[in-house]
Amino acid sequence: MINFRTNDQAIEVVTEKLDELDLQIARRDLVIVGGAAMALYDIKPIFDTDIDFAASPELISHLTRDDRWKKSEPRNLIAAEQGIKHKERTYDGYKTILGDVTAIPVPLQDSYPINFASLMGEATMIEDMPYPVARLERVLDWKLALATTHEQSQPAREKHMADVQRISKYLLELS
């Protein structure tokens, strides 16, 4: 079994932010994913990322009635890469009014088929972190899915692929 490193500053920042949003009672309805999970595993600085969490349908329903959250516009962005226009979908979830935390309903439309119950069933608890965190293997496949979908712009795909490389390097250092 691998002993993962963790980052105390990331634990403090993520916990404080989620506590400010009164999410303590929803701990069974969210799993921290993406860059925030990478920061908690000490792979990426917490101040280089926002906080994303996969949310249960029940939590998403609750957030629709909380005025601190707004629906992310399920819009198609037109992006141009090397003169070729294409559409890029954004997460269809809920963001805080400040935009620094995103609740993401899973599965993600065509790119990530894992449902919330599976993510939660596999989630881990990091010492001193009161919220569940996606297993690193799930963060890796989440990032791979986002890096390889055609619905992401080239810069977004490159960002996710860089995260894949960071996670892979981290796992090799620990093995």
C-alpha positions in Angstrom: 0.0 0.0 0.0 1.3 3.5 -0.9 1.6 6.1 1.8 0.5 9.3 0.1 1.9 12.7 1.1 -0.6 15.3 2.1 -0.4 19.1 2.3 -1.5 20.7 5.5 -2.0 24.1 3.9 -4.3 22.6 1.3 -6.2 20.7 4.0 -6.7 24.0 5.9 -7.8 26.0 2.8 -10.2 23.4 1.4 -11.7 22.7 4.8 -12.2 26.4 5.6 -13.8 27.1 2.2 -16.2 24.2 2.4 -17.0 25.0 6.0 -17.8 28.6 5.0 -20.3 27.2 2.6 -21.9 25.1 5.4 -21.1 21.9 3.6 -20.2 20.0 6.9 -23.7 18.4 6.9 -23.3 17.3 3.3 -20.0 15.4 3.8 -21.7 12.2 2.5 -22.9 14.0 -0.6 -19.6 15.3 -2.0 -16.2 14.0 -3.0 -13.3 16.4 -3.7 -11.9 15.9 -7.2 -9.6 17.5 -9.7 -6.9 20.1 -8.8 -8.1 20.4 -5.2 -7.6 16.7 -4.7 -4.1 17.0 -6.2 -3.3 19.8 -3.8 -4.5 17.7 -0.9 -2.2 14.9 -2.1 0.7 17.5 -2.2 1.0 17.3 -6.0 -0.1 20.8 -6.9 -0.1 24.1 -5.0 -3.6 24.9 -3.6 -3.4 28.4 -4.8 -2.9 27.2 -8.4 -6.3 25.6 -8.5 -10.0 26.1 -7.6 -12.0 23.6 -5.6 -14.2 21.1 -7.5 -16.2 18.4 -5.9 -18.4 15.7 -7.4 -21.9 16.1 -5.8 -24.7 13.7 -5.2 -28.1 14.5 -6.9 -29.5 15.4 -3.5 -26.7 18.0 -2.9 -27.2 19.4 -6.3 -30.9 19.7 -5.6 -30.1 21.6 -2.3 -27.7 23.9 -4.1 -30.4 25.0 -6.5 -32.1 26.6 -3.5 -29.0 28.2 -1.9 -28.4 31.8 -3.0 -24.7 31.4 -2.6 -24.6 29.1 -5.6 -25.5 29.8 -9.2 -26.0 27.4 -12.1 -23.0 27.2 -14.4 -24.2 28.1 -17.8 -24.3 24.9 -19.9 -23.0 26.8 -22.8 -20.9 25.9 -25.8 -17.9 28.0 -26.1 -16.6 28.6 -29.6 -12.8 28.3 -29.5 -10.3 28.6 -32.3 -7.3 26.4 -32.5 -4.9 26.9 -35.3 -7.7 28.5 -37.3 -10.2 25.7 -36.7 -13.3 26.5 -34.8 -14.8 24.0 -32.4 -17.2 23.9 -29.5 -16.1 23.4 -25.9 -18.6 22.5 -23.2 -18.2 23.7 -19.7 -19.1 21.8 -16.6 -22.9 21.6 -16.1 -22.9 22.2 -12.4 -23.2 24.8 -9.7 -20.6 27.5 -8.8 -20.3 29.7 -5.8 -21.2 33.3 -6.6 -17.5 34.1 -6.2 -16.7 31.3 -8.7 -14.0 29.6 -6.6 -15.9 26.4 -5.8 -17.8 24.2 -8.2 -20.2 21.3 -7.5 -20.2 18.9 -10.4 -22.9 16.4 -11.0 -21.5 13.1 -12.2 -21.3 11.3 -14.5 -20.0 14.0 -16.8 -21.9 13.8 -20.0 -19.8 11.9 -22.6 -16.4 12.1 -20.9 -16.5 10.5 -17.5 -19.0 7.7 -16.9 -18.3 7.1 -13.2 -21.4 8.0 -11.0 -21.5 9.6 -7.6 -22.2 6.4 -5.7 -19.1 4.8 -7.2 -16.9 7.8 -6.4 -18.1 8.1 -2.9 -17.8 4.3 -2.3 -14.1 4.5 -3.3 -13.3 7.9 -1.7 -10.7 8.2 1.0 -10.4 10.2 4.2 -7.1 12.1 4.5 -5.9 12.7 8.1 -7.2 16.0 9.5 -9.4 16.4 6.4 -13.1 16.2 7.3 -14.3 15.8 3.7 -13.9 12.8 1.5 -11.4 12.9 -1.3 -11.3 11.0 -4.6 -8.7 8.2 -4.6 -5.7 9.3 -6.6 -6.5 6.7 -9.3 -9.9 8.3 -9.8 -8.3 11.8 -10.0 -5.9 10.4 -12.6 -8.7 8.9 -14.8 -10.8 12.1 -14.3 -7.9 14.1 -15.7 -7.3 11.7 -18.5 -11.0 11.8 -19.5 -10.9 15.6 -19.6 -7.6 15.7 -21.4 -8.8 13.4 -24.2 -12.3 14.7 -24.8 -12.8 16.7 -27.9 -15.1 19.1 -26.1 -12.1 20.7 -24.4 -10.0 23.5 -26.0 -6.3 22.8 -26.6 -5.2 24.9 -23.6 -7.7 23.0 -21.3 -6.5 19.6 -22.7 -2.9 20.6 -22.1 -3.6 21.7 -18.5 -5.3 18.3 -17.8 -2.5 16.4 -19.5 0.1 18.3 -17.4 -1.9 17.2 -14.3 -1.8 13.6 -15.6 2.0 13.9 -15.9 2.2 15.4 -12.3 0.1 12.5 -10.9 2.2 9.9 -12.8 5.4 11.4 -11.6 4.1 11.6 -8.0 3.1 7.9 -8.1 6.5 6.9 -9.5 8.3 8.8 -6.7 6.2 7.0 -4.1 6.6 3.5 -5.5 
